[in-house]
Structures are given as structure tokens and as C-alpha cells.
Amino acid sequence: MRVDVYSSAQAFAAWVLDLGLRATEDARAGGAAVVLAFPELIALPLSFTLAGRGGPLEDAGSLPLAAWRSLRRDWPEVAAAAVRYGRLGPAAVHLARAPAVHRAYADAFREVARATGATVVAGSALLPDVDVEAARGVHVTGARAFNVAYTFAPGGALLGRSRKAHLTPGLESRAGLARGSVAELPVMCLPWGRLGVAVCMDGWYEGVVAHLDAGGAQVVVQPSANDADWQRPWPPDPGLSEGEAWLARGLNALLQGRVNLRYAVNPMLVGEAFGFAPRGRSSILANADRTVHAWVDGRIGVMALAPNSDREAFVHVAVDLPDGPEAPAPAGQAGGRMRS
């Protein structure tokens, strides 16, 4: 994550394509199915930086300042959206910018899926419900904005949208976002198996994991962005560090003992842009009751873990995904690789 890649849709697309190609370089030659997962909020700055009336906003020193400048720059469009949808503040900005942000976000990750042949979980963007129709083109279909992750099939087709249900205090609570519905989180069927997505905080809630498990998901992806220091004491239990809590109390703990869920991928955003400096160690996790036992960094269920919390890293494992009565997969297509 860095400021220059958000200056245009083309710059953003080139960046994520480069990441996708590098992450899957060896896997593409092997012929196995690949799940490629990007982190939460990877497209967040697009809500403010895509050129409007007054040009891009690369010099804004913080996300709130970028949002304020975007509001001032594009006030006619934002005012029109506020009147049309009955929303004020950041929500009106998201609604006004939605067609441009959707195009930049969806087109970029659709191309990654085509170029890599992977199933791509595209991190997340701040968007209302958007649809595409032959006569109307890209258009907004709802008056609420969400923190939403799109998932694309290997050929680039959109499979589903996973709207975050549990918003974090701070950035999200002030960003004009609505909560998604746990009951509406999709379980997506692919040739290699079934996939669910739980955006960041959702992966800490038993109800979300239970919903995906009951729906037959075998793999869950948890795109995350965490702006807390990885070594700080975890506020609910200062005896644990932030990093220890993610592995001991988060999705890894909820994954164990599940009926259908076997693996989890947790890509975490790192870098700095507009004063936002997320940290975290991406990981790939396993349900030890349904797979071979994994043990990395002293935690059962951890198959792979990024070496540090503040620099880009690609985390990957190769696994077999056995067929099962709850979520059958075609013969010969059970194996695969997962990457974040």
C-alpha cells in the first residue's frame, strides 16, 4: 500500500496485477487450482483519489483530509447524491464516486483473475450496491455504502459480494458505512470446492464462521487491515500481544472443530498511504480436526505465517481439498494452492 498507486485507475490496476503475477508465479505452471487473496481496504483510497473536478489528491496527508478535499472538489456530484439517496457526509461521497470506484476496483481484480487463472478474493472497497446492465451501464442500486469484498472466478466473472457485518470503531464508524447481514454472506461454489469470505472483524465472530460452515464452505478468506502495532498489548487481554491474539483468539480458534471448513486465508494490509499505516502478519490456517496437523510459531492450526508485520510478503501453501458429502467437488479437481 502506497500513495502513488491510487492516482488513477490505471496505476491501481497495474499495481494489483503485478502483485497477483508475482504471488502466483510458480503456482501457474503447476496446473492446480489457485485461490489468491488480497487484504481488506486495499481499494479504500480510490474513494477519494480518483480524479474528479480538481484532479487527484496524492498530497493529502491523511484519509480524513483526502475525504474532505474530495467533498469540496466534487461537491456538485456529492450534493446530487445526497439529495437523491438521502445521505449526508462520507456516505454521500461513496455514493457519488461509486461508479468510478466500482470500475477501477472490479476491472483491476477481474484482470488479475484472468491473467493468473486464480479464484481472486479482491480485498475490499467502500461501495454501495452497484450493478451493470446493458442499457444503463454501471449504476448504483442501493442507498447504503458497505465495506465489501468482491470475489472473481478464474476467468474474471464476478462470483459474489461479501459485505462486512461487524464494523470496527474509529475509521469505519466515521466513514458513513452500513453493516452487512451475516445471513446474506454468500458461500460460492467453484470446481475445486466452496468458498466463503469474512471481512476482517467478521472472522472474529462465531456466528459468521458458523454461517459459512453451515453453508458448506471448505475455505474461508478473511481480508484484514489492522492499524494497531503488532507487538502492543491486546486491549481485551493485555497478557497477549496484538499478534498473539490474532492467532490465539481470532479465526484460527474459531476454525478448529468445524464440520466443513478446512482452511482459512488471512491476508493483511501493510504499508502506508494518507497517514494510514496498517500492520499484520498474513497467515494460512487449518482446521486440525479435518486436515493434517499444522504447527507454526507455536500455534496449532497455523500452516504459514508472514515473517514480519510491516513489509510486503507472499504467504502460500499447497493443500489437498478432499471431496465430502457436504460440499462435493468434481473428481480430479480437489487439489490446489492458496496464497495471500
Sequence and secondary structure as in RCSB ss.txt:
>XXXX:A:sequence
MRVDVYSSAQAFAAWVLDLGLRATEDARAGGAAVVLAFPELIALPLSFTLAGRGGPLEDAGSLPLAAWRSLRRDW
PEVAAAAVRYGRLGPAAVHLARAPAVHRAYADAFREVARATGATVVAGSALLPDVDVEAARGVHVTGARAFNVAY
TFAPGGALLGRSRKAHLTPGLESRAGLARGSVAELPVMCLPWGRLGVAVCMDGWYEGVVAHLDAGGAQVVVQPSA
NDADWQRPWPPDPGLSEGEAWLARGLNALLQGRVNLRYAVNPMLVGEAFGFAPRGRSSILANADRTVHAWVDGRI
GVMALAPNSDREAFVHVAVDLPDGPEAPAPAGQAGGRMRS
>XXXX:A:secstr
  GGGGSSHHHHHHHHHHHHHHHTTTGGGT  EEEEEE TTTTTTHHHHS BTTB  TT SSHHHHHHHHHHHTH
HHHHHHHHHHT  THHHHHHHHHHHHHHHHHHHHHHHHHHH  EEEE  EEEEEEEEETTTEEEEEEEEEEEEEE
EE TTS EEEEEE SS  TTTTTTTTB    GGG  EEEETTEEEEE  GGGGG HHHHHHHHHTT SEEE  B 
  S TTSEETTEEEEEHHHHHHHTSHHHHHTT SS  EEEE B  S BTTB      EEEE TTTS   EETTEE
TEEEE S SSS    EEEEE    TTS   TT  EEEEE 
